Amino acid sequence: MPGWNAENIPDLSGRAAVVTGANSGIGFVTARELARHGADVVLACRSAARGRAAEVRLRAEVPGAAVQFLPLDLADLGSVRRFAAAYGQRRDSLDLLVNNAGVMALPYGRTADGFETQFGVNHLGHFALTGLLLPRLLAAAPGARIVNVSSGFHALGDIDHDDLNSERRYRRWTAYGRSKTANLLFTHELARRLHAAGSGIVTAAAHPGYASTHLHAGASRQEGRSVMSGIMALGNAVLAQSAAAGALPTLYAATAPGVRPDAFFGPRLGWRGAPARSWRAKWTLDDVSGERLWAASEKLTSVPYALPAR
């Protein structure tokens, strides 16, 4: 693992991948490197204009790449269902699902289905997407992988099972941390269930450390806080590693041999560096909490997981 970089990605010819939030930043780099190594990649993006622009850009950077944009709005479960149906018309199997898209520290808001935005987009949207695409992943197993992109900020908060939508009290950074905890609890519980079902699908997680992307300044721009946006931009320029470096833990989890179920990868130094096993809060490994979140997520999204009996 020391010194691992995108050149170490194995040949992915014949393998199909979906990357959410692939129009910019870490998502775009992830999609580009998967395509560069032979994968057939679907760019799952909310904005049609940005998604199509990313497809054009990726084809220019990787001539001959097998890549296609399909619309996906994780804040709308109807859109998630339409995406899964559209993917099913395109291919019967899926080798790699990278749940990368996300929002960070937004003012309080709700998704189209009434969920608090960060919990709804970062966790519930990806939970529903993974469940709907699971038959395609099972068709590709063994060897299929699911990678959930979390954050070191998961340490800001454990799940509050009695207030999943932050209706009693909303603190934007706490809500963000809880949504990232949800990503790791989802990874933990899904890995446990896949193992119990005898499936060869590997579910792992990753985080980018401090990478220079548009995510950090999004909330400040949304509120018109130009000074904070400037500070975030300065931090990106001075302290952050590049989006290409930030994508490496995700690419490692997605493609490196020997990745174990429920593994969590991040930069070696925590905020930057080559991919390495990452620290995670003990509450992200709590079986009881994982089962509670799973049950609530199935109920809220109306997406049951059809796992085979062992």
C-alpha positions in Angstrom: 0.0 0.0 0.0 2.8 2.5 0.6 3.1 4.9 -2.4 0.1 3.4 -4.0 -1.2 5.6 -6.9 -3.6 5.5 -9.8 -0.9 3.8 -12.0 -1.4 0.7 -9.7 -5.0 0.3 -10.7 -5.4 -3.1 -12.5 -6.9 -3.6 -15.9 -10.7 -3.1 -15.6 -11.6 -4.0 -19.2 -15.1 -5.5 -19.3 -16.1 -4.2 -15.9 -19.0 -1.8 -15.4 -18.9 1.1 -12.8 -21.3 3.7 -11.5 -19.9 6.8 -9.8 -22.3 9.3 -8.2 -21.3 13.0 -8.1 -18.9 12.3 -11.0 -19.2 15.8 -12.6 -16.4 17.4 -10.5 -13.8 16.9 -7.8 -13.1 13.5 -6.4 -16.0 12.0 -8.3 -14.7 13.1 -11.6 -11.2 11.9 -10.9 -12.5 8.5 -9.7 -14.6 8.1 -12.9 -11.7 9.2 -15.1 -9.2 6.8 -13.6 -11.6 3.9 -13.8 -12.3 4.7 -17.4 -8.6 5.1 -18.1 -8.0 1.6 -16.9 -10.7 0.1 -19.1 -14.0 0.3 -17.1 -17.3 1.2 -18.7 -18.3 4.1 -16.5 -21.7 5.8 -15.8 -21.5 9.3 -14.5 -24.4 9.7 -12.2 -25.0 13.4 -11.7 -27.8 15.7 -10.5 -27.2 18.5 -13.1 -27.7 17.5 -16.7 -25.6 20.4 -17.9 -22.7 19.6 -15.6 -23.0 15.8 -16.2 -22.9 16.2 -20.0 -19.9 18.6 -19.7 -18.1 16.1 -17.5 -18.7 13.4 -20.1 -17.3 15.6 -22.8 -14.3 16.5 -20.6 -13.6 12.9 -19.7 -13.7 11.7 -23.3 -11.2 14.5 -24.2 -8.8 13.4 -21.3 -9.2 9.7 -22.0 -9.7 9.2 -25.8 -11.8 6.1 -26.5 -13.2 6.0 -22.9 -16.5 4.0 -22.4 -18.4 6.6 -20.5 -22.0 7.8 -20.3 -23.9 10.4 -18.2 -27.2 9.4 -16.6 -29.2 11.8 -14.4 -29.4 11.1 -10.7 -30.7 13.4 -8.0 -30.1 11.7 -4.6 -32.5 14.2 -3.0 -35.4 12.7 -4.8 -36.1 9.0 -4.4 -38.2 9.1 -7.6 -35.0 10.1 -9.5 -33.1 7.3 -7.8 -35.6 4.8 -9.0 -35.5 6.2 -12.5 -31.8 6.0 -12.6 -31.8 2.4 -11.4 -34.3 1.5 -14.1 -32.3 3.4 -16.8 -29.1 1.5 -15.7 -31.0 -1.8 -15.9 -31.9 -1.0 -19.5 -28.3 -0.4 -20.3 -26.6 -3.4 -18.6 -27.6 -6.5 -16.7 -24.7 -6.4 -14.3 -22.7 -3.9 -12.3 -19.2 -4.6 -11.0 -18.5 -1.4 -9.1 -20.7 1.2 -7.4 -19.0 4.2 -5.9 -21.3 6.2 -3.7 -19.4 9.4 -3.8 -21.8 12.3 -4.1 -22.7 14.4 -1.0 -23.5 17.8 0.5 -21.7 19.3 3.5 -22.8 21.6 6.4 -25.8 23.1 4.6 -28.5 25.3 6.2 -31.5 23.2 7.3 -33.5 22.0 4.4 -35.5 19.0 3.2 -35.3 16.7 0.2 -38.2 16.1 -2.2 -39.3 13.3 0.1 -39.1 15.4 3.3 -35.8 14.2 4.8 -33.3 16.5 6.3 -31.0 17.3 3.3 -27.7 16.0 4.5 -29.1 12.7 5.9 -31.4 12.4 2.9 -28.7 12.9 0.3 -25.6 11.5 1.9 -27.2 8.4 3.4 -30.8 7.6 2.4 -30.3 8.4 -1.3 -27.3 6.1 -1.5 -29.0 3.5 0.6 -31.9 3.4 -1.9 -29.6 3.5 -4.9 -27.5 0.6 -3.6 -30.6 -1.5 -2.8 -32.1 -0.9 -6.2 -28.9 -1.8 -8.0 -28.2 -4.8 -5.8 -29.6 -7.3 -8.3 -27.1 -6.0 -10.9 -24.2 -6.2 -8.4 -25.2 -9.8 -7.4 -25.2 -10.7 -11.1 -21.6 -9.6 -11.3 -20.5 -11.2 -8.0 -18.0 -12.6 -6.9 -15.7 -9.6 -7.5 -18.3 -6.8 -7.4 -17.6 -4.0 -5.0 -19.5 -1.2 -3.3 -17.5 1.8 -2.0 -19.2 4.4 0.3 -17.3 7.7 0.6 -17.4 8.9 4.2 -15.4 11.6 6.0 -13.1 12.1 9.0 -15.9 14.4 10.2 -17.9 11.3 11.1 -16.2 11.8 14.4 -18.4 14.8 15.0 -21.4 12.7 15.9 -23.0 9.3 16.4 -26.4 8.6 15.0 -29.4 9.9 16.9 -31.9 7.2 16.2 -34.7 9.2 17.8 -34.1 12.2 15.6 -32.7 11.0 12.3 -34.0 14.1 10.5 -32.7 16.6 13.1 -36.2 17.9 13.8 -35.6 18.7 17.4 -32.4 20.6 17.0 -30.2 21.3 13.9 -26.5 22.0 14.0 -25.2 21.8 10.4 -21.8 20.3 11.3 -23.2 17.8 13.7 -25.8 16.8 11.1 -23.0 16.4 8.5 -21.0 14.2 10.9 -24.0 12.0 11.6 -24.6 11.6 7.9 -21.0 10.5 7.4 -21.4 8.1 10.4 -24.4 6.7 8.6 -22.2 6.0 5.6 -19.9 3.9 7.8 -22.7 2.2 9.7 -24.3 1.3 6.4 -21.0 -0.1 5.1 -20.6 -2.2 8.3 -24.2 -3.6 8.3 -24.2 -4.2 4.5 -20.9 -6.1 4.8 -22.3 -8.2 7.6 -25.5 -9.0 5.7 -23.6 -9.8 2.5 -21.3 -12.2 4.4 -24.3 -13.9 6.1 -25.9 -14.4 2.6 -22.7 -15.9 1.3 -22.2 -13.2 -1.3 -18.8 -12.4 -2.8 -19.6 -8.6 -3.0 -17.1 -6.6 -1.0 -18.4 -3.4 0.6 -15.7 -0.9 1.8 -15.5 2.8 2.7 -13.0 5.6 2.1 -12.5 9.3 2.8 -10.4 11.8 1.0 -8.8 13.7 3.9 -8.6 17.4 3.1 -8.9 17.6 -0.6 -9.4 20.7 -2.8 -13.0 20.4 -4.1 -16.1 22.7 -4.4 -17.7 20.8 -1.4 -16.2 22.9 1.3 -17.4 26.3 0.1 -20.9 25.1 -0.9 -22.8 26.1 2.2 -21.1 29.5 2.5 -22.0 30.3 -1.1 -25.6 29.1 -0.6 -25.9 31.6 2.3 -24.1 34.4 0.5 -21.3 34.4 3.1 -18.5 35.6 0.7 -15.9 36.0 3.4 -16.3 32.4 4.6 -16.3 31.2 1.0 -13.0 33.1 0.6 -11.5 31.5 3.7 -12.5 28.0 2.4 -11.0 28.8 -1.0 -7.7 29.9 0.7 -7.6 26.8 2.8 -8.1 24.7 -0.3 -5.2 26.5 -2.0 -2.8 26.4 0.9 -3.5 23.3 3.0 -5.5 20.8 0.8 -4.2 18.1 -1.4 -5.4 17.9 -4.9 -8.7 16.2 -5.9 -6.5 13.6 -7.7 -4.7 12.8 -4.5 -8.0 12.9 -2.5 -9.5 10.3 -4.9 -6.8 7.7 -4.2 -8.4 6.1 -1.1 -11.6 5.7 -3.0 -9.8 4.2 -6.0 -7.8 1.9 -3.7 -11.0 0.6 -2.0 -12.6 0.1 -5.4 -9.8 -1.6 -7.3 -6.9 -2.8 -5.1 -6.5 -6.6 -4.6 -7.2 -8.0 -1.1 -9.6 -5.3 0.1 -11.6 -6.8 3.0 -15.3 -6.2 3.7 -16.0 -3.2 5.9 -12.4 -1.8 5.5 -12.1 2.0 5.7 -9.3 3.8 3.9 -8.0 7.4 3.9 -4.8 9.4 3.5 -1.9 8.0 5.4 -1.5 11.2 7.5 -5.2 11.6 8.1 -5.7 14.7 5.9 -3.2 14.0 3.1 -0.9 11.3 1.8 -1.0 7.9 0.1 -4.0 5.6 0.9 -3.8 3.6 4.2 -6.2 2.0 6.6 -8.1 4.8 8.5 -9.1 5.3 12.1 -12.9 5.1 12.6 -15.0 5.9 15.7 -16.2 2.9 17.6 -19.8 3.7 17.1 -19.5 3.0 13.3 -18.9 -0.7 14.2 -21.9 -1.1 16.5 -24.0 -4.0 15.3 -27.1 -2.9 17.1 -26.9 0.6 15.8 -26.3 -0.7 12.3 -29.4 -2.9 12.5 -31.5 0.0 13.7 -30.3 2.4 11.0 -30.9 -0.3 8.4 -34.5 -0.9 9.5 -35.2 2.8 9.6 -33.6 3.3 6.1 -35.6 0.5 4.5 -38.8 2.0 6.0 -38.0 5.6 5.0 -37.0 4.8 1.5 -39.4 1.8 0.9 -36.4 0.0 -0.6 -36.0 -3.5 0.8 -32.8 -5.4 0.1 -33.3 -8.7 -1.7 -30.4 -10.7 -0.4 -30.2 -14.4 -1.3 -30.6 -17.0 1.4 -27.4 -18.8 2.2 
